Amino acid sequence: MPRLYLGKILLRWCDSCHAPVLSGVCACGAPTRPVAVTPPGDARPAFPDDIERINRIFSEHFGAPLVPEGHIALLNKVPADDRMDEIVLGGAVVGAIRYFPDKQCWEPLPRPAAAAYLRPTKRYVVIDDGAIPSIRDGASVLAPGLVSIDPDVAEGDEVFILTRAGECIGVGRAKVDAATAATMERGLVVRTRKNCSSICVPGEATWEDTVASNEPVLAEYEAASIRFVREVAEQNPEKPTVSYSGGKDSLATLLVVLKALGPVPLIFADTGLEFPETCENVDAVTGLYGLDVLRVCDEETFWKEFEKNGPPAVDNRWCCRVCKLHPIGRLIGEQWGECLSFIGQRKYESLKRMQSRRVWRNAHVPQQLSAAPIQQWTAMHVWLYIFREKAPYNPLYERGLDRIGCFMCPSSDLATFEIIKDSCPELWEMWLAKLAGWQEKQGLSCDWIERGLWRKRGDTDEEEDSYN
């Protein structure tokens, strides 16, 4: 998949504090080093459910968990056919997990640095000492250099490459199974992956420690965003509001606006397809900060449009226009005529948001002047700021979701839908029934639902219609 650069990768690591830091110097005074994550590099914290998933995947495959208790772990989503998350530990990318929709399963993709955290008890090969130099240089494991192979190894498996002394000198993919390898006198046994060497310094830390390590840079980003909010509000007389979605970015935006302007009303577009936790978060936030919230809900229109045009798709997101933008426009017109809305848009989210102006009007909502106070923030800035402010964030993030929207958003990957199906079975069964009705009505292929083909229409991209 092509790499996508949306801005400078700001993620660094402090080996003294064992924590990610978003500047060249940690608050402790120690210099930091860059973490070589794949662009766009919008890494986020790994929450307990994420860590449980990672450890389950690695344990099932290699017989040992990857992430130790008490260590800071990050996940960095990278371009893939469906979903792949790099795993950062100790300031290094130690591997990844990749989802295969056709098999409905995850695969671990370790890097040599993973050996700093686990010793595999299965799916490994042991090589002769004479083969060590060539394999360190990226050569593959050939039969003459093979000492032993774990009997669990099947063709296509990811494996660790170990020396007789137990040192990991590489990782790769088995080209034959263990039984075949044991009979070979020549030929390729493991195709070594050419991973760049990386510094990995294991050590325990907490998220409270991480917030403290980033205090100077958080204060700097907060101050810049507060200045932006005040300048935009001074230059535009429209009623200031915050567009609140129940997600982390709109929450961070709200926190900044509260410090810049004081209490302002929230605008929440309830599509009728929201997670229950999202609506609960709206109530929690408005209650905690004593804010008014103006809600619009147009679920009936969604289902009428569905009956005419079928489900929304990544490239035909009529749902945002019909259920969010148009109702919001009507609300603003009735309430104030016009308003200024601060929106949690960030350039690291997508190419179009990176190219977006920081203050703009959407053609579908001309009554609304939009402004993005956290346009330059990464997901780590957002999360550390939320942790610092002890703000009530949506608990869905702790269950493996990395973005919050309608539960059946076509922009979600199939791995996310599996998580949603397990955690919200009633919602998912309802959606499957609606899809099945459209499938039968249109005479679509039997795998149209199973393969997620409903998410892609082939029409014009309408990402600009999304409403954060």
Secondary structure as the mmCIF struct_conf table of DSSP 4:
data_model
#
loop_
_struct_conf.conf_type_id
_struct_conf.id
_struct_conf.beg_label_comp_id
_struct_conf.beg_label_asym_id
_struct_conf.beg_label_seq_id
_struct_conf.end_label_comp_id
_struct_conf.end_label_asym_id
_struct_conf.end_label_seq_id
BEND BEND1 GLY A 7 GLY A 7
STRN STRN1 ARG A 12 CYS A 14
TURN_TY1_P TURN_TY1_P1 ASP A 15 HIS A 18
STRN STRN2 ALA A 19 VAL A 21
BEND BEND2 LEU A 22 GLY A 24
STRN STRN3 VAL A 25 VAL A 25
TURN_TY1_P TURN_TY1_P2 ALA A 27 CYS A 28
BEND BEND3 GLY A 29 GLY A 29
STRN STRN4 PRO A 31 PRO A 31
STRN STRN5 ARG A 33 PRO A 34
HELX_LH_PP_P HELX_LH_PP_P1 VAL A 37 THR A 38
TURN_TY1_P TURN_TY1_P3 PRO A 39 PRO A 40
STRN STRN6 ARG A 44 PRO A 45
HELX_LH_PP_P HELX_LH_PP_P2 ALA A 46 PHE A 47
HELX_RH_AL_P HELX_RH_AL_P1 PRO A 48 PHE A 62
BEND BEND4 GLY A 63 ALA A 64
BEND BEND5 LEU A 66 VAL A 67
TURN_TY1_P TURN_TY1_P4 GLU A 69 GLY A 70
STRN STRN7 ALA A 73 VAL A 78
BEND BEND6 ASP A 81 ASP A 82
STRN STRN8 ARG A 83 LEU A 89
TURN_TY1_P TURN_TY1_P5 GLY A 90 GLY A 91
STRN STRN9 ALA A 92 PHE A 100
TURN_TY1_P TURN_TY1_P6 PRO A 101 GLN A 104
STRN STRN10 CYS A 105 PRO A 110
HELX_RH_3T_P HELX_RH_3T_P1 PRO A 112 ALA A 116
TURN_TY1_P TURN_TY1_P7 TYR A 117 TYR A 117
BEND BEND7 THR A 121 ARG A 123
STRN STRN11 TYR A 124 ILE A 127
HELX_RH_3T_P HELX_RH_3T_P2 ASP A 129 ALA A 131
HELX_RH_AL_P HELX_RH_AL_P2 ILE A 132 ARG A 136
TURN_TY1_P TURN_TY1_P8 ASP A 137 GLY A 138
HELX_LH_PP_P HELX_LH_PP_P3 ALA A 139 SER A 140
STRN STRN12 VAL A 141 LEU A 142
HELX_RH_3T_P HELX_RH_3T_P3 ALA A 143 GLY A 145
STRN STRN13 LEU A 146 ILE A 149
TURN_TY1_P TURN_TY1_P9 PRO A 151 ASP A 152
TURN_TY1_P TURN_TY1_P10 GLU A 155 GLY A 156
STRN STRN14 GLU A 158 LEU A 162
TURN_TY1_P TURN_TY1_P11 ARG A 164 ALA A 165
BEND BEND8 GLY A 166 GLY A 166
STRN STRN15 CYS A 168 ALA A 174
BEND BEND9 LYS A 175 VAL A 176
HELX_RH_AL_P HELX_RH_AL_P3 ALA A 178 THR A 183
BEND BEND10 GLU A 185 GLY A 187
STRN STRN16 LEU A 188 THR A 192
HELX_LH_PP_P HELX_LH_PP_P4 ASN A 195 SER A 197
HELX_RH_AL_P HELX_RH_AL_P4 TRP A 207 SER A 213
TURN_TY1_P TURN_TY1_P12 ASN A 214 ASN A 214
HELX_RH_AL_P HELX_RH_AL_P5 GLU A 215 GLN A 235
BEND BEND11 GLU A 238 GLU A 238
STRN STRN17 LYS A 239 SER A 243
BEND BEND12 GLY A 246 GLY A 247
HELX_RH_AL_P HELX_RH_AL_P6 LYS A 248 LEU A 261
STRN STRN18 LEU A 266 ASP A 270
BEND BEND13 GLY A 272 GLY A 272
HELX_RH_AL_P HELX_RH_AL_P7 PRO A 276 TYR A 289
TURN_TY1_P TURN_TY1_P13 GLY A 290 GLY A 290
STRN STRN19 VAL A 293 CYS A 297
HELX_RH_AL_P HELX_RH_AL_P8 GLU A 299 ASN A 309
BEND BEND14 PRO A 311 PRO A 311
STRN STRN20 ALA A 313 ALA A 313
TURN_TY1_P TURN_TY1_P14 VAL A 314 ASP A 315
STRN STRN21 ASN A 316 ASN A 316
HELX_RH_AL_P HELX_RH_AL_P9 TRP A 318 CYS A 320
HELX_RH_PI_P HELX_RH_PI_P1 ARG A 321 LEU A 325
HELX_RH_AL_P HELX_RH_AL_P10 HIS A 326 GLN A 335
TURN_TY1_P TURN_TY1_P15 TRP A 336 TRP A 336
BEND BEND15 GLY A 337 GLU A 338
STRN STRN22 CYS A 339 PHE A 342
TURN_TY1_P TURN_TY1_P16 LYS A 347 TYR A 348
BEND BEND16 GLU A 349 GLU A 349
HELX_RH_AL_P HELX_RH_AL_P11 LEU A 351 GLN A 355
BEND BEND17 SER A 356 SER A 356
BEND BEND18 ARG A 358 ARG A 358
STRN STRN23 VAL A 359 ASN A 362
TURN_TY1_P TURN_TY1_P17 ALA A 363 HIS A 364
STRN STRN24 VAL A 365 ALA A 371
TURN_TY1_P TURN_TY1_P18 PRO A 373 GLN A 376
HELX_RH_AL_P HELX_RH_AL_P12 ALA A 379 GLU A 389
TURN_TY1_P TURN_TY1_P19 LYS A 390 LYS A 390
HELX_RH_3T_P HELX_RH_3T_P4 PRO A 395 ARG A 399
TURN_TY1_P TURN_TY1_P20 GLY A 400 GLY A 400
BEND BEND19 ASP A 402 ARG A 403
BEND BEND20 GLY A 405 GLY A 405
TURN_TY1_P TURN_TY1_P21 PHE A 407 MET A 408
TURN_TY1_P TURN_TY1_P22 PRO A 410 SER A 411
BEND BEND21 SER A 412 SER A 412
HELX_RH_AL_P HELX_RH_AL_P13 LEU A 414 SER A 423
HELX_RH_AL_P HELX_RH_AL_P14 PRO A 425 GLN A 442
TURN_TY1_P TURN_TY1_P23 GLY A 443 GLY A 443
TURN_TY1_P TURN_TY1_P24 CYS A 446 GLY A 452
HELX_RH_3T_P HELX_RH_3T_P5 LEU A 453 ARG A 455
BEND BEND22 ASP A 459 ASP A 459
HELX_RH_3T_P HELX_RH_3T_P6 GLU A 463 ASP A 465
#
